[in-house]
Amino acid sequence: MKVEKKVISNLNKCYSISPLDYKGQKCFLVAAEKHDPCYLFAEDGTKLETVWTEPGGVMTMVPVPGGNGAFLATHQFYSPNDSANAKIVIATPISENNWEIRTLCDAPFVHRFGILSRNGVNYLIVCCLKSHHAYKEDWRFPGACYAAVLPEDLSGFNADNQLKIECIKSGMLKNHGYSLVKKNGYDTAVIGCEEGAFQFAPPAAPGEDWEIKQLLSIPTSDAVLADFDGDGQLELGAIAPFHGASLVIYHLDKHGNYVPQWKYGAPEADTEMIHATWVCDLLDKPTWIVGWRKGTKDTVAITWDGGDYKAEFIDRNTGCANAMHFVNSQGQDVIVGTNREIDEVALYTITE
């Protein structure tokens, strides 16, 4: 695997990334964790527009299906200790460098969220890290997951007329991880918290219950599902515990339980605060891209080589907070990394 790196921005505490189809182009967004901007980039890393300059606190961004460039984003989640005023906003392009930003819903402590589609209906799922706090590092109040049908027309929502979200699961302390995975042709979410890893499937029809299945019972920061070894079953990749240093892939046993199959071999002192996580096909292989923000601050690509897992370095000593993969118009594999610990947004072109 060969890696060609291009630094495309030096954005203070760069954090969140998302693909975005905009004006007929495949683009991507990058936004900051603190009081800093959100930028729109072309696929080659050229900065196209500034979406906003503040308030920042952006943990997640998700395109609105059929939204012609509109997307949803977290605002004002600055840290686990400063996120009581967090909300989800709608960003809609009006003209160049002019985006309308409106509140979709207040969601205190929202860290991740997503849009899941099933049977032609879009559902918003909102994952809140905790529910309250009174002082720094106060973890007495577990978080929860909330949901709502996401209407096709979002133009009527604002701070005074918000989308109503309802709790679908409570008791989720340190509700941090979120990944999207297909199941039987529809979207599901894999969510990690102190109580374990859970798979959430939206209702078959609005008004019915969400399907929630526990996959793992140990504290989980983030989790992914993918058939890494090609046996027809989905392996479970887990980062543990919250902002933890353990990186393990689990395999289903004959009883349908996930048991450890492989563990990243570096000392856990080297892999503190594993945070970036993205599953994709990279060079035609199912790949788990993982980065950590402390210790050696590396980013790796984990694949199955036919007999065992291997990890190849994408970058070192950068402290990647989030990573994203896409295939560009030339058919090349590209990874975008928000290297938060050095305020660097990087674009990596990956070839054999």
C-alpha positions in Angstrom: 0.0 0.0 0.0 1.4 3.4 -1.1 0.3 6.6 0.6 0.6 10.1 -1.0 -0.3 12.8 1.5 -1.5 16.3 0.8 -2.2 18.8 3.6 -5.2 20.8 2.5 -5.9 23.0 5.6 -4.6 24.0 9.0 -7.9 24.2 10.9 -7.8 24.7 14.6 -9.0 21.5 16.4 -10.3 20.1 13.1 -12.7 17.3 13.9 -15.8 16.4 12.0 -16.0 15.3 8.3 -18.7 14.3 5.9 -19.2 13.6 2.2 -21.5 16.1 0.4 -22.9 16.1 -3.1 -23.0 19.8 -4.0 -23.8 21.5 -7.3 -23.3 18.2 -9.1 -19.9 17.6 -7.6 -18.7 15.1 -5.0 -17.4 17.2 -2.2 -16.7 16.9 1.5 -17.1 19.0 4.6 -14.6 19.6 7.5 -15.6 21.3 10.7 -13.9 22.2 14.0 -14.5 21.1 17.6 -14.0 24.5 19.1 -15.2 28.0 18.1 -13.9 27.7 14.5 -15.1 27.4 10.9 -16.7 24.7 8.7 -15.2 24.4 5.2 -16.4 22.8 2.0 -13.8 21.1 -0.2 -13.7 19.7 -3.7 -12.6 16.1 -4.0 -9.0 17.1 -4.8 -8.8 19.1 -1.6 -9.5 22.6 -3.0 -11.3 24.7 -0.5 -14.6 25.9 -2.2 -16.5 27.7 0.5 -16.8 28.7 4.2 -20.1 27.4 5.4 -19.9 29.1 8.8 -17.2 30.7 10.9 -18.7 29.9 14.3 -20.0 28.6 16.8 -18.3 25.3 16.1 -18.6 22.4 18.5 -19.2 20.1 15.5 -19.2 16.4 16.3 -21.2 15.1 13.4 -22.3 16.2 9.9 -24.8 14.3 7.7 -26.1 15.2 4.3 -29.9 15.5 4.0 -31.2 12.9 1.5 -32.2 14.7 -1.7 -31.2 18.0 0.0 -29.3 19.5 -2.9 -26.3 20.3 -0.7 -28.2 20.8 2.6 -26.8 18.9 5.6 -27.4 18.5 9.4 -24.7 19.2 11.9 -24.0 19.3 15.6 -23.3 22.7 17.1 -21.9 23.7 20.5 -20.6 20.4 21.7 -17.2 21.6 22.7 -16.2 18.7 25.0 -18.0 16.2 27.3 -17.8 18.9 30.0 -19.1 21.7 27.8 -22.1 20.4 25.8 -25.2 21.1 27.7 -26.3 23.6 25.0 -25.6 21.3 22.0 -28.1 21.1 19.2 -28.6 19.8 15.7 -28.8 22.5 13.0 -29.8 22.5 9.3 -27.3 24.1 6.9 -28.8 25.1 3.5 -26.8 26.7 0.7 -28.2 30.0 -0.5 -25.3 31.4 -2.6 -21.5 31.2 -2.6 -20.2 31.4 1.0 -23.8 32.1 2.1 -25.5 29.3 4.0 -28.6 29.5 6.1 -28.2 27.9 9.5 -31.3 27.0 11.4 -32.0 24.9 14.5 -33.6 21.5 13.8 -33.7 20.5 17.5 -32.0 21.1 20.8 -30.2 18.0 21.9 -28.1 18.5 25.0 -24.9 16.4 25.0 -25.5 15.1 21.5 -22.3 13.6 20.2 -23.3 11.5 17.2 -26.4 11.3 15.1 -27.4 9.8 11.8 -30.1 9.4 9.2 -31.3 5.9 8.6 -33.6 4.8 5.7 -36.0 1.9 5.7 -38.9 1.2 3.3 -38.6 4.7 1.8 -38.8 6.5 5.2 -35.9 8.5 6.7 -35.3 8.4 10.4 -33.1 10.7 12.5 -31.3 8.9 15.4 -29.7 11.1 18.0 -27.0 9.8 20.4 -26.5 11.8 23.6 -23.3 11.2 25.6 -24.9 11.9 28.9 -28.1 13.6 30.2 -26.8 16.1 32.8 -23.8 17.2 34.7 -23.0 19.5 37.6 -19.1 19.6 37.4 -16.2 18.5 35.3 -16.0 14.8 34.6 -19.4 14.3 36.1 -20.6 10.9 34.7 -23.5 10.3 37.1 -26.2 10.8 34.5 -26.3 8.3 31.6 -27.1 9.3 28.1 -29.7 8.0 25.7 -30.8 7.6 22.1 -33.6 9.6 20.6 -35.3 9.3 17.2 -37.9 10.8 14.9 -39.2 10.4 11.4 -37.3 13.0 9.4 -39.7 14.9 7.1 -38.7 15.5 3.4 -39.4 19.2 3.9 -37.3 20.7 6.7 -37.9 24.3 5.7 -40.4 24.9 8.6 -38.0 24.0 11.4 -36.2 26.6 13.5 -35.4 27.4 17.1 -39.1 28.2 17.8 -40.5 25.2 15.9 -38.3 22.2 16.5 -38.4 18.6 15.4 -39.7 16.5 18.3 -37.5 13.6 19.1 -38.5 10.7 21.4 -36.3 8.5 23.6 -35.9 5.0 22.2 -33.3 3.7 24.7 -32.1 5.2 28.0 -29.3 4.2 30.4 -26.4 4.6 28.0 -23.5 6.0 29.9 -20.7 7.6 27.8 -22.8 7.1 24.6 -20.0 7.9 22.2 -19.8 5.6 19.2 -21.8 5.5 16.0 -21.4 3.7 12.7 -23.7 2.9 9.8 -24.2 -0.6 8.5 -26.6 -2.2 6.0 -28.8 -5.1 7.2 -31.2 -6.9 4.9 -31.1 -4.0 2.5 -31.8 -1.2 5.0 -29.8 1.1 7.3 -28.9 0.3 10.9 -26.7 2.0 13.4 -24.1 0.4 15.7 -23.8 2.5 18.8 -21.2 2.1 21.6 -21.5 3.1 25.2 -20.4 1.9 28.7 -23.1 -0.8 28.7 -21.7 -2.3 25.4 -22.3 -2.2 21.7 -25.9 -2.2 20.3 -27.4 -2.4 16.8 -30.4 -0.2 16.2 -32.7 -0.9 13.3 -35.4 1.7 12.4 -39.1 0.6 12.3 -40.4 -1.3 9.3 -43.2 1.4 9.3 -43.5 4.8 11.1 -45.1 4.3 14.6 -43.7 0.8 15.1 -40.9 0.1 17.6 -37.2 0.3 16.9 -35.3 -3.0 16.9 -32.4 -2.9 19.4 -29.9 -5.8 19.7 -27.0 -6.0 22.1 -23.8 -7.2 20.3 -21.3 -6.8 23.1 -21.5 -6.3 26.8 -18.2 -4.7 27.6 -17.7 -0.9 27.7 -17.3 0.3 24.1 -16.2 3.6 22.7 -16.9 2.8 19.1 -17.8 -0.3 17.1 -18.1 -1.4 13.5 -19.5 -4.4 11.6 -18.0 -5.8 8.4 -17.1 -9.1 6.8 -13.4 -8.6 7.0 -12.3 -12.2 6.5 -14.8 -13.0 3.7 -16.5 -15.9 5.5 -20.0 -14.4 5.0 -20.4 -13.3 8.6 -20.0 -9.8 10.0 -17.0 -9.3 12.3 -17.3 -6.8 15.1 -14.5 -4.3 15.5 -14.5 -2.5 18.9 -12.6 0.3 20.5 -12.7 0.0 24.3 -13.4 1.5 26.8 -14.6 5.1 26.4 -11.8 6.9 24.5 -9.8 3.8 25.2 -6.6 2.1 24.0 -7.9 -1.4 23.2 -8.5 -2.3 19.6 -10.1 -5.8 19.1 -11.9 -7.6 16.3 -14.5 -10.2 17.4 -15.8 -13.2 15.4 -19.1 -15.0 15.8 -18.9 -18.4 17.4 -21.2 -21.3 16.8 -23.6 -20.0 19.4 -23.9 -16.6 17.7 -21.8 -14.8 20.3 -19.0 -12.4 19.5 -15.6 -13.7 20.8 -12.2 -12.1 20.4 -10.4 -13.0 17.1 -7.6 -10.4 17.0 -6.1 -7.6 19.0 -3.9 -4.8 17.8 -0.5 -5.8 19.0 1.1 -2.4 20.0 1.4 -1.6 23.7 -1.8 0.2 24.9 0.4 3.0 26.1 1.1 3.7 22.4 -2.6 3.7 21.4 -4.2 6.0 23.9 -7.5 7.6 23.0 -8.4 5.6 19.9 -10.9 7.8 18.1 -10.9 7.8 14.3 -12.9 4.9 12.8 -14.2 4.2 9.3 -15.0 1.0 7.4 -14.7 0.8 3.6 -13.4 -1.1 0.7 -9.9 0.1 0.3 -8.0 -1.2 -2.7 -10.9 -3.7 -3.1 -10.4 -5.1 0.4 -12.7 -4.6 3.4 -10.7 -2.2 5.6 -11.0 -0.7 9.0 -9.3 2.7 9.2 -8.4 3.6 12.8 -6.5 6.5 14.4 -5.6 7.5 17.9 -5.1 10.9 19.4 -2.5 10.2 22.1 0.5 7.8 22.5 2.1 7.4 19.1 -0.9 9.3 17.5 -0.9 7.0 14.4 -3.5 6.1 11.8 -3.6 2.6 10.4 -5.6 0.5 7.8 -6.5 -2.9 9.1 -7.3 -5.7 6.6 -7.5 -9.5 6.5 -4.6 -11.0 4.5 -6.0 -14.5 4.1 -4.7 -15.9 7.3 -4.6 -13.1 9.8 -5.2 -9.4 10.2 -2.5 -6.9 9.4 -2.2 -3.1 10.1 -0.5 -0.8 7.7 0.4 2.8 8.5 -1.4 5.6 6.8 0.2 8.3 8.8 2.2 8.7 12.1 2.2 11.2 15.0 -0.8 13.2 13.7 -3.5 12.4 16.3 -6.4 11.8 13.8 -9.8 12.5 15.3 -12.0 11.2 12.4 -11.3 9.7 9.0 -13.4 9.2 5.8 -12.9 7.3 2.6 -14.2 7.9 -0.9 -13.3 7.0 -4.5 -12.5 10.1 -6.6 -13.5 10.8 -10.2 -10.2 9.2 -11.4 -11.2 5.9 -9.6 -8.5 6.4 -6.9 -9.0 5.5 -3.2 -8.8 8.7 -1.1 -8.9 9.1 2.7 -9.5 12.4 4.5 -8.2 12.7 8.0 -8.8 15.4 10.6 -5.5 15.3 12.4 -6.9 17.2 15.4 -3.8 17.1 17.6 -1.7 19.1 15.0 -4.6 21.2 13.5 -4.1 19.6 10.1 -6.6 18.4 7.5 -4.9 15.9 5.2 -5.9 14.1 2.0 -4.3 10.7 1.4 -4.3 9.1 -2.0 -3.9 5.3 -1.6 -2.5 3.1 -4.4 -1.1 -0.5 -4.6 
